[in-house]
Amino acid sequence: MRDAQASLCSQKPVYLSPVRYQPNKDEKAVDLFMPWPGGPLAFDDLQTLDHRTRTGLARRLLLAKWTALRENGAGDECYTLRFISEWGLKAAKRSLYDLDVCSMSNTGHYDAPLSPAARRNIPWSAIPAQYRDDIVAQLAPVPANDRYTDEGPFGSLMRPWKGTLFWINPPYSQRLWACFMEQALREVERDGRKIFVTLGPDDNCGSHAAPLYGRHACRITLERQLPFYKERTSEIETIRNNQIVVFGRGIKMYGFLRRLAIIMQADGVISAEQKAKIIRESSLYLR
């Protein structure tokens, strides 16, 4: 290793595993040594982490907390407002998720309140009218029994996802969201009791989006921009082209989707036509 410098780090052993990387057929394949912990992995070799593509390699590096190829996506370092995460809770008739898979902190709390200037610039049109009177109540953690952050190699993909109801607002950079959505699909394939409510960009094209077309996935494109709390600026801003993707199966998914469609239409984020379509197609998840 060239120009290696000592630095303080965790005493937990991390091993290097060789992988072959060949971004183009006409280029020579090279050995890259990726961080890999001792013991069995908590996830199968996800197709969305395929090191043979530049994006797949970048995802592995980012999940392993390397700084190479680091980019910030539009959805990174953003907190959802409370009413967004509560769609899934209301549909499940629950007060808490079992796990917030990609929390930005162990407590989920915001580090800075809205400044007077930030209050003047709130994009009220992106917030349903029934939530505008008490905007502070919307700056609250995702209600969850447990929270995982991105600390450690491969973040929460390396940890077991215990429970039956999950919230995932994944990082968007280098399409990292695809890794978490694929893992959600794998979890549902193994255990039909689980339901995942995930939030991500409306990016349905390309091999990384394959899990979104699985028979246990329901894509719900949002008709309005969504407001997010940006911790870095302590402001509420909007991000365009978002979608909710629900992963689940069986009678539980059937009832969940029907209730979710009604709730989201009441908040004005999907149309009456979308609601009718979701309710009509909810029976597909019984198969």
N, C-alpha and C positions, 0 to 999 in steps of 0.2 A: 504494500500500500504506500502510495506516495503522499508526502506532506501530511502524515497522520499526526494529530495532536491529542493529547490526553485531556479528558474532561470528566466531570462528575456525572455518574450515571447510575442506574439501578443495578443492584447486585444480582438480580434475577438473570440466570443464564439465557442467552439468546444464541441460537446456532445459525450458521449460514448454510443454506441448501442450494446447490448449483441448479440452474435452469438454463436451457438453451434459448437464446433470443435471436430471431432472424426476422427483422421487420419487413424485409423485401426478399423475394425469391432469388434475385440476382446478387444479393449481398451474402458474405460469409457469416455463418452462424457463430455466435460467441457465447462463452459461458459467463453468466452473471450469478453472483452469489447473493441470494435474497435472505433477509432475516427470517428465521423459522424457529419456533420455540421447541424445546424438548417435549416429548410425549405426543399423544395423538391430537390432531386438530379437532376443533369443535365444529368445523364445517367441512363438507366435501369440497373437492377442488372445483370451485364455482367457475362456470364458463365465462362469466363476466370478468374474471381475474386472469384471463388467458395472457401469459407473458409474451406470446408470439406477436402481439400487436403493441404498438406504442402506447395506446390508451390503456390497454390491460396492464402493461408494465407500470405505467404511471399510477394506476389505481393501487397496485401492490405497494409501490413505494410510499404513497400517501398514507395508506392504511398502516404501514409499518413505521410511520412517523419520520420518514426520511424527508429531507428538504429538496431533493432533486425533483425537477419538473413540477414544482409546487405552483399551483394557480388557485386563485380564489374565485369561486363561481358566484353567481348572483344570489344564491340561496345560502351561502356559507355565513356563519356567525349571525343567524337570524332566529329570533324567537317568534313562534306563532302566537297570535292573540288567543285569549282563552276560548272564545266562541268557536274557533276552528277545531281545536282538539276535542271540544265537548260534543261535536257531531257524533263521534263514535261512541262516546259514553251514553248519550241519550238513546242512540239506536240499540245499544246493548243493555239498556236499563241498568247501568252501573254508575257508581260515583267515582271509581278509580280504575285506571288501567293497571294491569299487573306489572307492566314494564314499559318505560319510555326508553327505547333502544338507543337513541342518539341524542341524549340530553347534552346541553352545553355546559352543565355543571352538575355536581352531585346533588345539589339542592333544587336546581331548576330555577332559582331566583335570579332576577335581574340585578346587575350591580349598580345601575344608575337610573334614577327616575327621569321622567320627562321634564325638560327645562321649559320655562315660559315660552321661549322661542319655538321649541319643538311642538308645544301645544297649539301654537298659532298655525303651524304647518301640517297639522294632522289631515290626511286625505279622507275626509269624512264620507265621501261618496263610495269608498271601498268598504265601509263599515256599516252593516245593517242597522237601520234606525233604532231598533230596540236595544242596542248596546251602546249608543252614543252618550247617554246621560251619565254613565259611570265608566269612563274610559280607563280609570285606574284599576278597576276590577278586571279589566282585560289584560293587564300587565301582571299576570300571575303564572306560576309554574303549571306545567301539564300535570293534572292530578294523576299520580301514579304511586304504586306501592314501592317500586324500585326504579332506579335510573342508572343507565350505563353511559359513560362518557367515552371519548376516543383515546383514552390513555392506554399506553402499552402497545405492543406489536399487534397489528390488525384490529385494534379497537374491540368493539363489542362482537365482531364476528368470531372472536376467539372464545366467547363466553356462552354458556347455555342460556337459552331464552325460555325461562320457565313461566308458566301461566297459560291463560286462554285468551286474553285480550291485550293487544299490543298497539302502541303508537310509535310510528317511525317518521321523523322529519329529518332525513339524511342530508349530509353535505352534498352540494351540487357539483363541486369542482371535479374535473376529469370524469364526469358522469359517475361519481362514486355512488350516487343513489341507486344505480342499477345493481350493484353488489348486494345491497341490503334488501332490495325488492326480490332478487333471485333467492336469497336466503329465506325470506318470508314465504315464498312459494314452496321451497323445499320443506320448511317446517309444517306447512299445511298438508303437503303430500304425505308426511309421516304421521301427522296427528290431526284428524278432522275436527277436533274440538276447538282448535285455535282459529282466531280471527285477527288479522292485521289491518290496521287503518294506516295507510302510508300517504305522504304528501310529497310530490315531486314535480319537476317540470313536464310540460306537455311535449315530450320528446319520444315519439312512438316509432321512429324509423331507425333501422340498423339492428345488427345482431345483438347488441347490448339490451335491446328492448324486448327480446323474445319472451321473457317471463310475463310480460304484460298481456300476452296473447294466450297464456295458458288457460286451461278450462276452469281453473280455480281463481282466476283474476277478473276483477270488474273495474274497468277504467271509467272514471267520471270526470269529464272535462268541465272546468269551471268557467262560467260565462262572465265573471267580473274579476278584476284584479284583486289579489289578496293583500291585506296589510300585514306587515311584519315589523317587529321591533328590532332595530339595528343597534346592538349594544355599543358598537364602536362610536356611533354618532349620537346615541341616546335619543333617537327619533323613530317615529313610525313612518315607514315608507312602503311603497307597493312594488310588487313583482308581478310581471305579466306571465300569461301562459302556464298556469299551474293545473295540476290534476290530482284528484284523490284516486288512489288505487287500493281496492279492498281485496284481500286474499282470504279465502275461506271456502268451505264446501258443506253440503248437506243441508238438513232442515234448519240448522242454526244460521247458516249464511243466507238462506232463503228469507227468513224472518228479519234478519239484520238489515239486508239491503232494502226491503220494503219500507221499514221504519226510517232508514237513513235517507232515502229518496224524499220522503215527506218532510223531514227535518231540514234538509238542505234547500229544498224548494221554498220552504217558509222563510228561510234566511236570504232568499233571492240570489243564490249562487248557481242554481241550475234552473232551467225553464220547466214549465208544466209539461212540455213534450218530453224532456229528458226524464222527468219523474215518472211519467207514464211508461216510457221505454224500460227504465230500470225495473219497475214493478212487473211489467210484462215479461221481462227476460229473467227475473229472479228464479223462476222454476228450473232454469237450465242448470243451476247449481245443486239441484236435488239428485242429478244423475251420477 
